[in-house]
Amino acid sequence: MDKTKRLYTATLQTLARCYQQFTPAFFDLIIFDEAHRSIFNRFQEVMEYFDGRMIGLTATPASFIDRNTFNTFHRFDGTPTFLYEYKKAVNEKYLVDFSCKYFSLFHISTSYCVY
C-alpha cells in the first residue's frame, strides 16, 4: 500500500481488512459515513485503533443497549453533535417531501410514494 498520499478514501468494510497496515497516528482525521454501522464489533475495533479525530455521519443514529452510536462518538447524553431535521431540509429545498398513497385494487392492497 502506498503511504505517501495525502488523502485516502475507503469503505469502513475495506478499512476493517487493512487498518493494521497503518500506525494508530497515521491519519489526522477520519470521516465515517453510515456511522451507525460502527456499532458492530468489527468496526468498533477499527475506530479504537486510530487516535486521530473522527467524525461520524449517519441519518439513523442508534442507541441500543450494547450498540450505541452516540457512545461511540462520546455523545453520552444521546444527542448528536449536529442535527439537520427532515422538515428543515425540505423547507430549505435540500430534500423533496413525499407522501404515500394506499389503495386496494381487486382485493389486493398496495401502496406507492409520490415525490
Disulfide bonds with the S-S distance in Angstrom:
none
